[in-house]
Amino acid sequence: MNNYQEQTVRELTFSDNHAAHALFGVHNSHLKQIADAVETTITARGNMVSISGDTISADLAENILNQLYNLIREGYPVYEKDVEYAINVLRRDSRVALKSIFMDTVYVTAKKRTITPKNPNQKEYIDAIRHHDIAFGIGPAGTGKTYLAMAMAVAALAKKKVSRIILTRPAVEAGEALGFLPGDLAEKVNPYLRPLYDALHDMMSFEKAAGLMQQDVIEVAPLAFMRGRTLNDSFIILDEAQNATSEQMKMFLTRIGFNSKAVITGDITQSDLPGNRVSGLIEAKELLYGIKGIGFVFFTRHDVVRHKLVQKIINAYEQQEARKQKAAPATVA
């Protein structure tokens, strides 16, 4: 079998010198990053770039450079992580238009950092939240499920589309029996809700968040505290929903009132419920998928936007699980 692939050389010229400089990166760091990732040789001279490699790799490098250049010319600041996201997206599907993803502004934080989706599934997730009253984001850690939902919630509050934000998680490790823990209510539930606070404080200053929480404009509470309430004019996020029981999930979904939007996030492979309890997230996926007005978006390890090692770690565990299932003896009915 002949593994030889035809070699080619591509010459690109970028007419906007300022944009070309931003595209190339400090000391051509972005060009080196792309060249290493797609196994090509990329050299720059002035505002011109030469790409050498096999045809498929050269096509990919050219596509990445042209799309990033167009983003920069439209005012999008490209950093090392953006180059990494672009490589990952276009390597999986060269037909994707990065502009439709990276230029979709979700929210601008107090530190003037623009939050946008970073891959097609994140874009689909944002659109699902926009166009559905209830949206589920299901997939592994690091895919931006909670963070983007929080950004959408804060944006909706800022635009006065809702009058409050409610953030909730199951406190599954304590079996929701929080009375046995030391301290007042806030001290008891804070360990379970810390990730939601962290995401919130990344969107706005600590002082503003604290003020809104004192006014009950933003409420953070364990899932058990949702029982018996009707949540109107609210943006509600249920995080770590794989740890909600079937009964809790039904209770939560039936709390949603008028002019409210709910986002449910979780990883169905990471439930901490006892073995005899059904995950409410798994059951909801089976019962509600396909119902008009409810959106589902499924993330994979390829959508991880944390440290690049996170994707490799998830992959390693998935491979181990696959080996275990393959080695497990078949059951006889």
N, C-alpha and C positions, 0 to 999 in steps of 0.2 A: 504493500500500500504506500502510495506516494504522499508524504506529509508536507511536501514543499508548497509554500504559498507565494504567489507572485509579489515581488517587492515593488514599491513605488515611492516617488518623491512628490510632495505637494508643496507649492509655494503660495503663501497667503500674505496679503498686504492689508493693513488696517489703517485707513486714512486718518482717523482721529488719533493724534499722537498721545493726548492725555488719556483717552480710553485704552489705547494700546499699552501704555505704561501700567495702568491699573490691572489690565488683563494679564500681563506677563508676571506681575508680582515683584516684590523686592528681590533684586539680584536674580530675576527670572524664576523665582521660587514656584509660581503657579505652573509655568511651563514644565519644570522638572517634575512637579507633582503629577501632571497629566501624562508626561512621557513614561514615568515609572509605572503608573497604573495601567496604561494601555499598551505597554511594551513597544514604544516607538522611540525614535530619536528626534528631539525638537530643538532647533537652534534659532536664535533671534539675531537680527541685524537691523538696528534702527526700528522701524515699525513693520518690518517684514519677518515672517516666520517660515522656516523650512521643516517639513515633517517627513521623516524617512521611516519606512516599515512595511509590513505586509499590507495588502489592500484594505482588509477589514479593519485593522488597527488604525491605519492612516485615516480612513473614513470616519472612524469614531473620534479620533483626536481633532480632526477638522470640524466635525459637528459640535463638539464640546467648545472649542475655541470660538467659533462663529456665534453660537448661542450666548455664551458668556459675554462676548464683546457687545452684542446687541443689548443685553441686560444693562451693562455698564453705561452705554450711551443713553439709556432711558432713565439713568439716575439710580440704578440699583447698585449698592456697594458690594463688591465681590471679595470675600475673604477666603482663607484656606478651607474652612468648613464648607463654604458654598461650592468651591471647586470639587470637594469630595462628594457632596450631594449630587452635583451635576454629573460627575463620572458615574456614580452608582445608578442614577436614573437613566441616563442615555445608554449605558452598557446593557441595561435590561430591555430597553425599548428606544431605539434611535429615532422613532417618529414623534416622541413626546416633545411638546413645545415648552421649554423651561419658563418662558415668559408667563404662560397661563398659570403656572404654579407659584414661582417665586415673586411675582408682582401682585399676588392676591393678598393685600394687607388685611390682617385680622385685627390687629391692635397695635398701637404705639405706646410703649411703656413710659413710666414716669422718667426713666433714664434715656428717653428718646430712642429706644431700640425697637425696631419694627419686627413684629412677629408675623411670619408668613409660613404657609406649608412648605415642606422641603422635598416632597415626593408625590407621585400621583395618588397614593392611598390617603395621604394627609389632606390633599386637595379634595378628594372624594368625601372624606370625613367632614371637613369644613362645610362643604356644600350640603351634606346630609343634615347637619345641624341647622343650617340656614333654612332648609326647605321642608323640614319635618318637625312636628311638635315633640316627638320622641325619637332619639337617635341612640344606637348602640355602637360603641367602638370596642371591638374584641381583638385581642392579640397580645404578644409578649411585652415585657417591660422595655422601656426605652423608645417606644414608637410614637410618643407624643400625645397619647390619648387624653390623659388628664390635663396636661399643660395647655393643649389647644382648646379643650373644653372650657378651661378657666379663662383663657383669653377671649373666647366668644362670650362668656358670661359677663366679664368686666366691660367688654365693648357694648353689649346690649344694655347694661346699666348706665354707661356713660351716655348712650344715645337715647336714654329714657324709654327704651322698648319694654323694659320690665322695671318694677319698683324695688326688687330685692333679689339677692343671690342666696341660695341655700346649698351648702356643701355638706355631704354626708358620706359616711363609710360604716360598714359593719365593724363592730368591736368584737370580732369573733374569738380572739384569744381568751377574753374574759367571759365568754359565753353571754355577753351583754349584762352579766351580773356585776355591775360596776360598784355596788354598795360595799363590797368587801375590800375595795382598794382604798389606800389612805388618801386624805386630802379632800378638797371640795370638788364639785362636779367638773369644773374646768381642768383641774389637775388630774382627775381620773380619766378623762377622755382624750386629753391632749396627745398622749403617745400614739393613739390610733389615727388622729387627725393631722399630725404634723406634716405629712406630705402635701396636704391641701393648703395649710398655712404657708408652706415654703413656696408653692406655686403662686399663691395670692400675693405674697410680698415681692415676688419677682415682677408682678404687673404694676404695682403701685407702692408708694412709700409706706413704711411701717406706720407712721402717724395717721395717714389717711385711712389705711385699712383698719386700724384700731378705732378711729372715730366712727367709721361706718358700722363696725361691729357693735360698738356701744349703742348706736341708734337702731340696731337690729335690721339695718339695711343689708348687711352681710351676716349670715348665720352659719355657724359651723357646729354640727351636732352628730352624734352617732345615729345610725339608722333606726334603732329602737325608739328614738324620740320623735319619729315621724308618725307614729301610730295615732289615729284619731283626728288628724289634721286634714284640712283642705288647703292646698297651696295654690293660690291665685296670683296672677301677675308676677310670676317668679321664674327665675332661671335656676334649675335644680340640677346638681351634679351628684350622681351616686357613683363613687369610686370604689375600686376593689370589689365589684359586684359579684365576683365568683364566690365570695365568702358570705353572700346573703343566702339564706335558706329559701326554699320555694315559697313558704308563707310570707317571709319578709319581702320578697320581690313582688308578690301580688299586692301586699299591703302598700308598698312604695308606689307602684304604678297606678294604683287606684286613688292616690292622694292628689294627683295632678288636676288642677282646676283650670279656670278660664284664663286665657292670655298667658299661659305658662309653657315653658319649654323644658324638657328633661333630657339629660345626657347620661347614659349608663356606660361605664367603662369597666373592663376587667380582662383577665387572662384565664380562660377555662382550663388551662393546664396547671394552674397554681392554686387550686382551692385548698384552704386550711380547715374546711369543715370535717367533722368526724366521718368515717367511711360509710356510715349508714344514713347520712343526710344528703339529700339531693341539692346540688347547687342551683340556686334560683336563676343564675345567669344562663346556665346550660338549658334549663327548662324553658326559660323565656325565648331563647334562640329557636328552640324546636317548635314552640307554640305560636310565636308572633311573627316569625320571618315571613315576609310576603304580604303582611297586612298593610293596606294603603294608609299612609300617614306616619308609618314607623320605618325609620331607616336603619340599615345594618351595614357596617363597614368592617371588614376583616383584615387585620394587619398580619404580616409575617416577619420573620427575623430580618428580611431584606429591607424592612422599613425602619429599622432601629436607627435613631439619630443621636444616640449618646456616643460615648467613646467607642471607637471602632472595635475594641476588644469585646464589648458587650455582645455584638453580633456573633463573634466567634464563640463566645461562651454559650450563648443560646444554641448555636449550631451543635456544639459538642454534647450538650445535654439531650438535644433532640435525637442525635445519633445513638447515644447510649440507650434512650428509651426505645428506639426502634430495634436495637440489638436484643434488649430484654424481651420485647414482644415476640420477636422471631424465635428466641430460645425457649419461651414459655411452652410447656406441654399443652397440646390441644385438649380441650374439655369435651367430654362425651355427654350428649344430651340424654 
